[in-house]
Amino acid sequence: MRNRMKESGVEKARDQALKRLRDRYRNSFAWELRRARQMVLEVMCTEHLC
């Protein structure tokens, strides 16, 4: 069956899988840590500490 999928079907499946991964990541603790780090760096740069 994998060999019978059209290229557009493969692209659609890939895009859906990537969307699911992005959605899971954005709801994860790792995403929260990344956002917190970005906010700290922004504050440091506005105070000319970077």
mmCIF entry with sequence, helices, sheets and N, C-alpha, C, O atoms, coordinates in Angstrom:
data_MODEL
# 
_entry.id   MODEL 
# 
_entity.id                         1 
_entity.type                       polymer 
_entity.pdbx_number_of_molecules   1 
# 
_entity_poly.entity_id                      1 
_entity_poly.type                           'polypeptide(L)' 
_entity_poly.nstd_linkage                   no 
_entity_poly.nstd_monomer                   no 
_entity_poly.pdbx_seq_one_letter_code       MRNRMKESGVEKARDQALKRLRDRYRNSFAWELRRARQMVLEVMCTEHLC 
_entity_poly.pdbx_seq_one_letter_code_can   MRNRMKESGVEKARDQALKRLRDRYRNSFAWELRRARQMVLEVMCTEHLC 
_entity_poly.pdbx_strand_id                 A 
# 
loop_
_entity_poly_seq.entity_id 
_entity_poly_seq.num 
_entity_poly_seq.mon_id 
_entity_poly_seq.hetero 
1 1  MET n 
1 2  ARG n 
1 3  ASN n 
1 4  ARG n 
1 5  MET n 
1 6  LYS n 
1 7  GLU n 
1 8  SER n 
1 9  GLY n 
1 10 VAL n 
1 11 GLU n 
1 12 LYS n 
1 13 ALA n 
1 14 ARG n 
1 15 ASP n 
1 16 GLN n 
1 17 ALA n 
1 18 LEU n 
1 19 LYS n 
1 20 ARG n 
1 21 LEU n 
1 22 ARG n 
1 23 ASP n 
1 24 ARG n 
1 25 TYR n 
1 26 ARG n 
1 27 ASN n 
1 28 SER n 
1 29 PHE n 
1 30 ALA n 
1 31 TRP n 
1 32 GLU n 
1 33 LEU n 
1 34 ARG n 
1 35 ARG n 
1 36 ALA n 
1 37 ARG n 
1 38 GLN n 
1 39 MET n 
1 40 VAL n 
1 41 LEU n 
1 42 GLU n 
1 43 VAL n 
1 44 MET n 
1 45 CYS n 
1 46 THR n 
1 47 GLU n 
1 48 HIS n 
1 49 LEU n 
1 50 CYS n 
# 
_struct_asym.id          A 
_struct_asym.entity_id   1 
# 
loop_
_struct_conf.conf_type_id 
_struct_conf.id 
_struct_conf.pdbx_PDB_helix_id 
_struct_conf.beg_label_comp_id 
_struct_conf.beg_label_asym_id 
_struct_conf.beg_label_seq_id 
_struct_conf.pdbx_beg_PDB_ins_code 
_struct_conf.end_label_comp_id 
_struct_conf.end_label_asym_id 
_struct_conf.end_label_seq_id 
_struct_conf.pdbx_end_PDB_ins_code 
_struct_conf.beg_auth_comp_id 
_struct_conf.beg_auth_asym_id 
_struct_conf.beg_auth_seq_id 
_struct_conf.end_auth_comp_id 
_struct_conf.end_auth_asym_id 
_struct_conf.end_auth_seq_id 
_struct_conf.pdbx_PDB_helix_class 
_struct_conf.details 
_struct_conf.pdbx_PDB_helix_length 
HELX_P HELX_P1 AA1 ARG A 2  ? ARG A 4  ? ARG A 2  ARG A 4  5 ? 3  
HELX_P HELX_P2 AA2 GLU A 7  ? ARG A 26 ? GLU A 7  ARG A 26 1 ? 20 
HELX_P HELX_P3 AA3 PHE A 29 ? THR A 46 ? PHE A 29 THR A 46 1 ? 18 
# 
_struct_conf_type.id          HELX_P 
_struct_conf_type.criteria    ? 
_struct_conf_type.reference   ? 
# 
loop_
_atom_site.group_PDB 
_atom_site.id 
_atom_site.type_symbol 
_atom_site.label_atom_id 
_atom_site.label_alt_id 
_atom_site.label_comp_id 
_atom_site.label_asym_id 
_atom_site.label_entity_id 
_atom_site.label_seq_id 
_atom_site.pdbx_PDB_ins_code 
_atom_site.Cartn_x 
_atom_site.Cartn_y 
_atom_site.Cartn_z 
_atom_site.occupancy 
_atom_site.B_iso_or_equiv 
_atom_site.pdbx_formal_charge 
_atom_site.auth_seq_id 
_atom_site.auth_comp_id 
_atom_site.auth_asym_id 
_atom_site.auth_atom_id 
_atom_site.pdbx_PDB_model_num 
ATOM 1   N N  . MET A 1 1  ? 0.821  -1.192 0.000  1.00 0.00 ? 1  MET A N  1 
ATOM 2   C CA . MET A 1 1  ? 0.000  0.000  0.000  1.00 0.00 ? 1  MET A CA 1 
ATOM 3   C C  . MET A 1 1  ? 0.870  1.262  0.000  1.00 0.00 ? 1  MET A C  1 
ATOM 4   O O  . MET A 1 1  ? 0.519  2.251  -0.644 1.00 0.00 ? 1  MET A O  1 
ATOM 5   N N  . ARG A 1 2  ? 1.989  1.237  0.709  1.00 0.00 ? 2  ARG A N  1 
ATOM 6   C CA . ARG A 1 2  ? 2.851  2.420  0.749  1.00 0.00 ? 2  ARG A CA 1 
ATOM 7   C C  . ARG A 1 2  ? 3.307  2.815  -0.644 1.00 0.00 ? 2  ARG A C  1 
ATOM 8   O O  . ARG A 1 2  ? 3.439  4.003  -0.939 1.00 0.00 ? 2  ARG A O  1 
ATOM 9   N N  . ASN A 1 3  ? 3.546  1.841  -1.497 1.00 0.00 ? 3  ASN A N  1 
ATOM 10  C CA . ASN A 1 3  ? 4.025  2.126  -2.841 1.00 0.00 ? 3  ASN A CA 1 
ATOM 11  C C  . ASN A 1 3  ? 2.925  2.680  -3.743 1.00 0.00 ? 3  ASN A C  1 
ATOM 12  O O  . ASN A 1 3  ? 3.224  3.223  -4.807 1.00 0.00 ? 3  ASN A O  1 
ATOM 13  N N  . ARG A 1 4  ? 1.678  2.556  -3.346 1.00 0.00 ? 4  ARG A N  1 
ATOM 14  C CA . ARG A 1 4  ? 0.566  2.998  -4.178 1.00 0.00 ? 4  ARG A CA 1 
ATOM 15  C C  . ARG A 1 4  ? 0.110  4.416  -3.864 1.00 0.00 ? 4  ARG A C  1 
ATOM 16  O O  . ARG A 1 4  ? -0.753 4.945  -4.565 1.00 0.00 ? 4  ARG A O  1 
ATOM 17  N N  . MET A 1 5  ? 0.651  5.035  -2.850 1.00 0.00 ? 5  MET A N  1 
ATOM 18  C CA . MET A 1 5  ? 0.238  6.395  -2.512 1.00 0.00 ? 5  MET A CA 1 
ATOM 19  C C  . MET A 1 5  ? 0.783  7.373  -3.541 1.00 0.00 ? 5  MET A C  1 
ATOM 20  O O  . MET A 1 5  ? 1.922  7.255  -3.993 1.00 0.00 ? 5  MET A O  1 
ATOM 21  N N  . LYS A 1 6  ? -0.050 8.339  -3.901 1.00 0.00 ? 6  LYS A N  1 
ATOM 22  C CA . LYS A 1 6  ? 0.405  9.381  -4.801 1.00 0.00 ? 6  LYS A CA 1 
ATOM 23  C C  . LYS A 1 6  ? 1.281  10.355 -4.024 1.00 0.00 ? 6  LYS A C  1 
ATOM 24  O O  . LYS A 1 6  ? 1.237  10.408 -2.795 1.00 0.00 ? 6  LYS A O  1 
ATOM 25  N N  . GLU A 1 7  ? 2.064  11.113 -4.750 1.00 0.00 ? 7  GLU A N  1 
ATOM 26  C CA . GLU A 1 7  ? 2.958  12.081 -4.112 1.00 0.00 ? 7  GLU A CA 1 
ATOM 27  C C  . GLU A 1 7  ? 2.168  13.081 -3.264 1.00 0.00 ? 7  GLU A C  1 
ATOM 28  O O  . GLU A 1 7  ? 2.605  13.459 -2.177 1.00 0.00 ? 7  GLU A O  1 
ATOM 29  N N  . SER A 1 8  ? 1.016  13.504 -3.759 1.00 0.00 ? 8  SER A N  1 
ATOM 30  C CA . SER A 1 8  ? 0.204  14.455 -3.001 1.00 0.00 ? 8  SER A CA 1 
ATOM 31  C C  . SER A 1 8  ? -0.307 13.825 -1.705 1.00 0.00 ? 8  SER A C  1 
ATOM 32  O O  . SER A 1 8  ? -0.440 14.510 -0.691 1.00 0.00 ? 8  SER A O  1 
ATOM 33  N N  . GLY A 1 9  ? -0.593 12.527 -1.737 1.00 0.00 ? 9  GLY A N  1 
ATOM 34  C CA . GLY A 1 9  ? -1.037 11.824 -0.534 1.00 0.00 ? 9  GLY A CA 1 
ATOM 35  C C  . GLY A 1 9  ? 0.075  11.729 0.493  1.00 0.00 ? 9  GLY A C  1 
ATOM 36  O O  . GLY A 1 9  ? -0.164 11.853 1.694  1.00 0.00 ? 9  GLY A O  1 
ATOM 37  N N  . VAL A 1 10 ? 1.281  11.510 0.021  1.00 0.00 ? 10 VAL A N  1 
ATOM 38  C CA . VAL A 1 10 ? 2.444  11.446 0.914  1.00 0.00 ? 10 VAL A CA 1 
ATOM 39  C C  . VAL A 1 10 ? 2.676  12.812 1.560  1.00 0.00 ? 10 VAL A C  1 
ATOM 40  O O  . VAL A 1 10 ? 2.936  12.906 2.759  1.00 0.00 ? 10 VAL A O  1 
ATOM 41  N N  . GLU A 1 11 ? 2.580  13.863 0.753  1.00 0.00 ? 11 GLU A N  1 
ATOM 42  C CA . GLU A 1 11 ? 2.774  15.213 1.289  1.00 0.00 ? 11 GLU A CA 1 
ATOM 43  C C  . GLU A 1 11 ? 1.703  15.555 2.317  1.00 0.00 ? 11 GLU A C  1 
ATOM 44  O O  . GLU A 1 11 ? 1.995  16.168 3.343  1.00 0.00 ? 11 GLU A O  1 
ATOM 45  N N  . LYS A 1 12 ? 0.476  15.163 2.043  1.00 0.00 ? 12 LYS A N  1 
ATOM 46  C CA . LYS A 1 12 ? -0.611 15.436 2.979  1.00 0.00 ? 12 LYS A CA 1 
ATOM 47  C C  . LYS A 1 12 ? -0.384 14.690 4.298  1.00 0.00 ? 12 LYS A C  1 
ATOM 48  O O  . LYS A 1 12 ? -0.562 15.263 5.373  1.00 0.00 ? 12 LYS A O  1 
ATOM 49  N N  . ALA A 1 13 ? 0.005  13.425 4.218  1.00 0.00 ? 13 ALA A N  1 
ATOM 50  C CA . ALA A 1 13 ? 0.272  12.639 5.423  1.00 0.00 ? 13 ALA A CA 1 
ATOM 51  C C  . ALA A 1 13 ? 1.434  13.234 6.206  1.00 0.00 ? 13 ALA A C  1 
ATOM 52  O O  . ALA A 1 13 ? 1.392  13.293 7.435  1.00 0.00 ? 13 ALA A O  1 
ATOM 53  N N  . ARG A 1 14 ? 2.463  13.672 5.503  1.00 0.00 ? 14 ARG A N  1 
ATOM 54  C CA . ARG A 1 14 ? 3.621  14.293 6.157  1.00 0.00 ? 14 ARG A CA 1 
ATOM 55  C C  . ARG A 1 14 ? 3.220  15.578 6.868  1.00 0.00 ? 14 ARG A C  1 
ATOM 56  O O  . ARG A 1 14 ? 3.600  15.805 8.017  1.00 0.00 ? 14 ARG A O  1 
ATOM 57  N N  . ASP A 1 15 ? 2.453  16.413 6.181  1.00 0.00 ? 15 ASP A N  1 
ATOM 58  C CA . ASP A 1 15 ? 2.022  17.678 6.767  1.00 0.00 ? 15 ASP A CA 1 
ATOM 59  C C  . ASP A 1 15 ? 1.154  17.453 8.009  1.00 0.00 ? 15 ASP A C  1 
ATOM 60  O O  . ASP A 1 15 ? 1.286  18.177 8.995  1.00 0.00 ? 15 ASP A O  1 
ATOM 61  N N  . GLN A 1 16 ? 0.279  16.465 7.966  1.00 0.00 ? 16 GLN A N  1 
ATOM 62  C CA . GLN A 1 16 ? -0.565 16.155 9.118  1.00 0.00 ? 16 GLN A CA 1 
ATOM 63  C C  . GLN A 1 16 ? 0.276  15.656 10.289 1.00 0.00 ? 16 GLN A C  1 
ATOM 64  O O  . GLN A 1 16 ? 0.032  16.028 11.437 1.00 0.00 ? 16 GLN A O  1 
ATOM 65  N N  . ALA A 1 17 ? 1.261  14.819 9.998  1.00 0.00 ? 17 ALA A N  1 
ATOM 66  C CA . ALA A 1 17 ? 2.135  14.301 11.054 1.00 0.00 ? 17 ALA A CA 1 
ATOM 67  C C  . ALA A 1 17 ? 2.943  15.436 11.686 1.00 0.00 ? 17 ALA A C  1 
ATOM 68  O O  . ALA A 1 17 ? 3.102  15.476 12.906 1.00 0.00 ? 17 ALA A O  1 
ATOM 69  N N  . LEU A 1 18 ? 3.448  16.349 10.873 1.00 0.00 ? 18 LEU A N  1 
ATOM 70  C CA . LEU A 1 18 ? 4.205  17.484 11.405 1.00 0.00 ? 18 LEU A CA 1 
ATOM 71  C C  . LEU A 1 18 ? 3.325  18.397 12.250 1.00 0.00 ? 18 LEU A C  1 
ATOM 72  O O  . LEU A 1 18 ? 3.765  18.919 13.275 1.00 0.00 ? 18 LEU A O  1 
ATOM 73  N N  . LYS A 1 19 ? 2.096  18.585 11.823 1.00 0.00 ? 19 LYS A N  1 
ATOM 74  C CA . LYS A 1 19 ? 1.168  19.405 12.609 1.00 0.00 ? 19 LYS A CA 1 
ATOM 75  C C  . LYS A 1 19 ? 0.897  18.766 13.970 1.00 0.00 ? 19 LYS A C  1 
ATOM 76  O O  . LYS A 1 19 ? 0.870  19.456 14.989 1.00 0.00 ? 19 LYS A O  1 
ATOM 77  N N  . ARG A 1 20 ? 0.697  17.451 13.984 1.00 0.00 ? 20 ARG A N  1 
ATOM 78  C CA . ARG A 1 20 ? 0.476  16.763 15.260 1.00 0.00 ? 20 ARG A CA 1 
ATOM 79  C C  . ARG A 1 20 ? 1.688  16.917 16.180 1.00 0.00 ? 20 ARG A C  1 
ATOM 80  O O  . ARG A 1 20 ? 1.539  17.147 17.380 1.00 0.00 ? 20 ARG A O  1 
ATOM 81  N N  . LEU A 1 21 ? 2.887  16.788 15.611 1.00 0.00 ? 21 LEU A N  1 
ATOM 82  C CA . LEU A 1 21 ? 4.099  16.948 16.417 1.00 0.00 ? 21 LEU A CA 1 
ATOM 83  C C  . LEU A 1 21 ? 4.224  18.364 16.961 1.00 0.00 ? 21 LEU A C  1 
ATOM 84  O O  . LEU A 1 21 ? 4.567  18.551 18.128 1.00 0.00 ? 21 LEU A O  1 
ATOM 85  N N  . ARG A 1 22 ? 3.944  19.377 16.115 1.00 0.00 ? 22 ARG A N  1 
ATOM 86  C CA . ARG A 1 22 ? 4.000  20.763 16.577 1.00 0.00 ? 22 ARG A CA 1 
ATOM 87  C C  . ARG A 1 22 ? 2.990  21.011 17.690 1.00 0.00 ? 22 ARG A C  1 
ATOM 88  O O  . ARG A 1 22 ? 3.304  21.666 18.684 1.00 0.00 ? 22 ARG A O  1 
ATOM 89  N N  . ASP A 1 23 ? 1.782  20.491 17.525 1.00 0.00 ? 23 ASP A N  1 
ATOM 90  C CA . ASP A 1 23 ? 0.755  20.683 18.547 1.00 0.00 ? 23 ASP A CA 1 
ATOM 91  C C  . ASP A 1 23 ? 1.158  20.036 19.863 1.00 0.00 ? 23 ASP A C  1 
ATOM 92  O O  . ASP A 1 23 ? 0.949  20.616 20.928 1.00 0.00 ? 23 ASP A O  1 
ATOM 93  N N  . ARG A 1 24 ? 1.726  18.851 19.801 1.00 0.00 ? 24 ARG A N  1 
ATOM 94  C CA . ARG A 1 24 ? 2.177  18.184 21.021 1.00 0.00 ? 24 ARG A CA 1 
ATOM 95  C C  . ARG A 1 24 ? 3.313  18.950 21.677 1.00 0.00 ? 24 ARG A C  1 
ATOM 96  O O  . ARG A 1 24 ? 3.362  19.076 22.900 1.00 0.00 ? 24 ARG A O  1 
ATOM 97  N N  . TYR A 1 25 ? 4.217  19.457 20.867 1.00 0.00 ? 25 TYR A N  1 
ATOM 98  C CA . TYR A 1 25 ? 5.370  20.188 21.404 1.00 0.00 ? 25 TYR A CA 1 
ATOM 99  C C  . TYR A 1 25 ? 4.915  21.476 22.084 1.00 0.00 ? 25 TYR A C  1 
ATOM 100 O O  . TYR A 1 25 ? 5.413  21.836 23.151 1.00 0.00 ? 25 TYR A O  1 
ATOM 101 N N  . ARG A 1 26 ? 3.972  22.159 21.461 1.00 0.00 ? 26 ARG A N  1 
ATOM 102 C CA . ARG A 1 26 ? 3.510  23.430 22.025 1.00 0.00 ? 26 ARG A CA 1 
ATOM 103 C C  . ARG A 1 26 ? 2.756  23.240 23.328 1.00 0.00 ? 26 ARG A C  1 
ATOM 104 O O  . ARG A 1 26 ? 2.595  24.196 24.087 1.00 0.00 ? 26 ARG A O  1 
ATOM 105 N N  . ASN A 1 27 ? 2.299  22.055 23.601 1.00 0.00 ? 27 ASN A N  1 
ATOM 106 C CA . ASN A 1 27 ? 1.616  21.773 24.859 1.00 0.00 ? 27 ASN A CA 1 
ATOM 107 C C  . ASN A 1 27 ? 2.538  21.089 25.864 1.00 0.00 ? 27 ASN A C  1 
ATOM 108 O O  . ASN A 1 27 ? 2.075  20.551 26.870 1.00 0.00 ? 27 ASN A O  1 
ATOM 109 N N  . SER A 1 28 ? 3.829  21.109 25.594 1.00 0.00 ? 28 SER A N  1 
ATOM 110 C CA . SER A 1 28 ? 4.764  20.376 26.450 1.00 0.00 ? 28 SER A CA 1 
ATOM 111 C C  . SER A 1 28 ? 5.525  21.314 27.383 1.00 0.00 ? 28 SER A C  1 
ATOM 112 O O  . SER A 1 28 ? 5.529  22.532 27.202 1.00 0.00 ? 28 SER A O  1 
ATOM 113 N N  . PHE A 1 29 ? 6.158  20.726 28.369 1.00 0.00 ? 29 PHE A N  1 
ATOM 114 C CA . PHE A 1 29 ? 6.989  21.467 29.312 1.00 0.00 ? 29 PHE A CA 1 
ATOM 115 C C  . PHE A 1 29 ? 8.204  22.060 28.602 1.00 0.00 ? 29 PHE A C  1 
ATOM 116 O O  . PHE A 1 29 ? 8.668  23.142 28.961 1.00 0.00 ? 29 PHE A O  1 
ATOM 117 N N  . ALA A 1 30 ? 8.721  21.351 27.596 1.00 0.00 ? 30 ALA A N  1 
ATOM 118 C CA . ALA A 1 30 ? 9.874  21.849 26.839 1.00 0.00 ? 30 ALA A CA 1 
ATOM 119 C C  . ALA A 1 30 ? 9.532  23.169 26.147 1.00 0.00 ? 30 ALA A C  1 
ATOM 120 O O  . ALA A 1 30 ? 10.371 24.068 26.081 1.00 0.00 ? 30 ALA A O  1 
ATOM 121 N N  . TRP A 1 31 ? 8.322  23.290 25.637 1.00 0.00 ? 31 TRP A N  1 
ATOM 122 C CA . TRP A 1 31 ? 7.888  24.525 24.983 1.00 0.00 ? 31 TRP A CA 1 
ATOM 123 C C  . TRP A 1 31 ? 7.846  25.667 26.002 1.00 0.00 ? 31 TRP A C  1 
ATOM 124 O O  . TRP A 1 31 ? 8.277  26.782 25.710 1.00 0.00 ? 31 TRP A O  1 
ATOM 125 N N  . GLU A 1 32 ? 7.325  25.382 27.196 1.00 0.00 ? 32 GLU A N  1 
ATOM 126 C CA . GLU A 1 32 ? 7.259  26.400 28.246 1.00 0.00 ? 32 GLU A CA 1 
ATOM 127 C C  . GLU A 1 32 ? 8.658  26.862 28.649 1.00 0.00 ? 32 GLU A C  1 
ATOM 128 O O  . GLU A 1 32 ? 8.884  28.057 28.843 1.00 0.00 ? 32 GLU A O  1 
ATOM 129 N N  . LEU A 1 33 ? 9.593  25.928 28.775 1.00 0.00 ? 33 LEU A N  1 
ATOM 130 C CA . LEU A 1 33 ? 10.973 26.292 29.115 1.00 0.00 ? 33 LEU A CA 1 
ATOM 131 C C  . LEU A 1 33 ? 11.598 27.161 28.028 1.00 0.00 ? 33 LEU A C  1 
ATOM 132 O O  . LEU A 1 33 ? 12.299 28.127 28.326 1.00 0.00 ? 33 LEU A O  1 
ATOM 133 N N  . ARG A 1 34 ? 11.345 26.820 26.785 1.00 0.00 ? 34 ARG A N  1 
ATOM 134 C CA . ARG A 1 34 ? 11.896 27.580 25.670 1.00 0.00 ? 34 ARG A CA 1 
ATOM 135 C C  . ARG A 1 34 ? 11.357 29.005 25.673 1.00 0.00 ? 34 ARG A C  1 
ATOM 136 O O  . ARG A 1 34 ? 12.113 29.957 25.482 1.00 0.00 ? 34 ARG A O  1 
ATOM 137 N N  . ARG A 1 35 ? 10.049 29.155 25.889 1.00 0.00 ? 35 ARG A N  1 
ATOM 138 C CA . ARG A 1 35 ? 9.442  30.482 25.934 1.00 0.00 ? 35 ARG A CA 1 
ATOM 139 C C  . ARG A 1 35 ? 10.000 31.301 27.104 1.00 0.00 ? 35 ARG A C  1 
ATOM 140 O O  . ARG A 1 35 ? 10.263 32.495 26.959 1.00 0.00 ? 35 ARG A O  1 
ATOM 141 N N  . ALA A 1 36 ? 10.176 30.663 28.251 1.00 0.00 ? 36 ALA A N  1 
ATOM 142 C CA . ALA A 1 36 ? 10.722 31.370 29.415 1.00 0.00 ? 36 ALA A CA 1 
ATOM 143 C C  . ALA A 1 36 ? 12.143 31.839 29.124 1.00 0.00 ? 36 ALA A C  1 
ATOM 144 O O  . ALA A 1 36 ? 12.510 32.963 29.467 1.00 0.00 ? 36 ALA A O  1 
ATOM 145 N N  . ARG A 1 37 ? 12.936 30.989 28.497 1.00 0.00 ? 37 ARG A N  1 
ATOM 146 C CA . ARG A 1 37 ? 14.313 31.360 28.156 1.00 0.00 ? 37 ARG A CA 1 
ATOM 147 C C  . ARG A 1 37 ? 14.331 32.534 27.191 1.00 0.00 ? 37 ARG A C  1 
ATOM 148 O O  . ARG A 1 37 ? 15.139 33.449 27.348 1.00 0.00 ? 37 ARG A O  1 
ATOM 149 N N  . GLN A 1 38 ? 13.455 32.523 26.197 1.00 0.00 ? 38 GLN A N  1 
ATOM 150 C CA . GLN A 1 38 ? 13.389 33.622 25.237 1.00 0.00 ? 38 GLN A CA 1 
ATOM 151 C C  . GLN A 1 38 ? 13.011 34.929 25.932 1.00 0.00 ? 38 GLN A C  1 
ATOM 152 O O  . GLN A 1 38 ? 13.564 35.983 25.619 1.00 0.00 ? 38 GLN A O  1 
ATOM 153 N N  . MET A 1 39 ? 12.077 34.862 26.865 1.00 0.00 ? 39 MET A N  1 
ATOM 154 C CA . MET A 1 39 ? 11.652 36.068 27.569 1.00 0.00 ? 39 MET A CA 1 
ATOM 155 C C  . MET A 1 39 ? 12.792 36.627 28.415 1.00 0.00 ? 39 MET A C  1 
ATOM 156 O O  . MET A 1 39 ? 12.991 37.841 28.459 1.00 0.00 ? 39 MET A O  1 
ATOM 157 N N  . VAL A 1 40 ? 13.539 35.758 29.083 1.00 0.00 ? 40 VAL A N  1 
ATOM 158 C CA . VAL A 1 40 ? 14.679 36.211 29.895 1.00 0.00 ? 40 VAL A CA 1 
ATOM 159 C C  . VAL A 1 40 ? 15.734 36.857 28.999 1.00 0.00 ? 40 VAL A C  1 
ATOM 160 O O  . VAL A 1 40 ? 16.282 37.904 29.343 1.00 0.00 ? 40 VAL A O  1 
ATOM 161 N N  . LEU A 1 41 ? 16.019 36.241 27.858 1.00 0.00 ? 41 LEU A N  1 
ATOM 162 C CA . LEU A 1 41 ? 17.013 36.813 26.943 1.00 0.00 ? 41 LEU A CA 1 
ATOM 163 C C  . LEU A 1 41 ? 16.566 38.162 26.403 1.00 0.00 ? 41 LEU A C  1 
ATOM 164 O O  . LEU A 1 41 ? 17.389 39.064 26.246 1.00 0.00 ? 41 LEU A O  1 
ATOM 165 N N  . GLU A 1 42 ? 15.270 38.319 26.115 1.00 0.00 ? 42 GLU A N  1 
ATOM 166 C CA . GLU A 1 42 ? 14.764 39.597 25.629 1.00 0.00 ? 42 GLU A CA 1 
ATOM 167 C C  . GLU A 1 42 ? 14.961 40.681 26.684 1.00 0.00 ? 42 GLU A C  1 
ATOM 168 O O  . GLU A 1 42 ? 15.368 41.795 26.356 1.00 0.00 ? 42 GLU A O  1 
ATOM 169 N N  . VAL A 1 43 ? 14.678 40.371 27.934 1.00 0.00 ? 43 VAL A N  1 
ATOM 170 C CA . VAL A 1 43 ? 14.846 41.342 29.020 1.00 0.00 ? 43 VAL A CA 1 
ATOM 171 C C  . VAL A 1 43 ? 16.317 41.705 29.165 1.00 0.00 ? 43 VAL A C  1 
ATOM 172 O O  . VAL A 1 43 ? 16.661 42.876 29.323 1.00 0.00 ? 43 VAL A O  1 
ATOM 173 N N  . MET A 1 44 ? 17.169 40.714 29.113 1.00 0.00 ? 44 MET A N  1 
ATOM 174 C CA . MET A 1 44 ? 18.605 40.968 29.251 1.00 0.00 ? 44 MET A CA 1 
ATOM 175 C C  . MET A 1 44 ? 19.105 41.860 28.122 1.00 0.00 ? 44 MET A C  1 
ATOM 176 O O  . MET A 1 44 ? 19.920 42.752 28.355 1.00 0.00 ? 44 MET A O  1 
ATOM 177 N N  . CYS A 1 45 ? 18.629 41.632 26.907 1.00 0.00 ? 45 CYS A N  1 
ATOM 178 C CA . CYS A 1 45 ? 19.080 42.424 25.763 1.00 0.00 ? 45 CYS A CA 1 
ATOM 179 C C  . CYS A 1 45 ? 18.545 43.857 25.824 1.00 0.00 ? 45 CYS A C  1 
ATOM 180 O O  . CYS A 1 45 ? 19.217 44.794 25.392 1.00 0.00 ? 45 CYS A O  1 
ATOM 181 N N  . THR A 1 46 ? 17.341 44.019 26.358 1.00 0.00 ? 46 THR A N  1 
ATOM 182 C CA . THR A 1 46 ? 16.807 45.386 26.468 1.00 0.00 ? 46 THR A CA 1 
ATOM 183 C C  . THR A 1 46 ? 17.552 46.177 27.533 1.00 0.00 ? 46 THR A C  1 
ATOM 184 O O  . THR A 1 46 ? 17.574 47.408 27.496 1.00 0.00 ? 46 THR A O  1 
ATOM 185 N N  . GLU A 1 47 ? 18.154 45.481 28.471 1.00 0.00 ? 47 GLU A N  1 
ATOM 186 C CA . GLU A 1 47 ? 18.938 46.145 29.504 1.00 0.00 ? 47 GLU A CA 1 
ATOM 187 C C  . GLU A 1 47 ? 20.426 46.176 29.132 1.00 0.00 ? 47 GLU A C  1 
ATOM 188 O O  . GLU A 1 47 ? 21.273 46.500 29.965 1.00 0.00 ? 47 GLU A O  1 
ATOM 189 N N  . HIS A 1 48 ? 20.735 45.835 27.873 1.00 0.00 ? 48 HIS A N  1 
ATOM 190 C CA . HIS A 1 48 ? 22.087 45.862 27.325 1.00 0.00 ? 48 HIS A CA 1 
ATOM 191 C C  . HIS A 1 48 ? 23.034 44.925 28.084 1.00 0.00 ? 48 HIS A C  1 
ATOM 192 O O  . HIS A 1 48 ? 24.202 45.252 28.291 1.00 0.00 ? 48 HIS A O  1 
ATOM 193 N N  . LEU A 1 49 ? 22.540 43.797 28.483 1.00 0.00 ? 49 LEU A N  1 
ATOM 194 C CA . LEU A 1 49 ? 23.388 42.822 29.158 1.00 0.00 ? 49 LEU A CA 1 
ATOM 195 C C  . LEU A 1 49 ? 23.855 41.719 28.218 1.00 0.00 ? 49 LEU A C  1 
ATOM 196 O O  . LEU A 1 49 ? 24.635 40.851 28.610 1.00 0.00 ? 49 LEU A O  1 
ATOM 197 N N  . CYS A 1 50 ? 23.382 41.754 26.989 1.00 0.00 ? 50 CYS A N  1 
ATOM 198 C CA . CYS A 1 50 ? 23.804 40.679 26.073 1.00 0.00 ? 50 CYS A CA 1 
ATOM 199 C C  . CYS A 1 50 ? 24.877 41.147 25.128 1.00 0.00 ? 50 CYS A C  1 
ATOM 200 O O  . CYS A 1 50 ? 25.345 40.373 24.292 1.00 0.00 ? 50 CYS A O  1 
# 
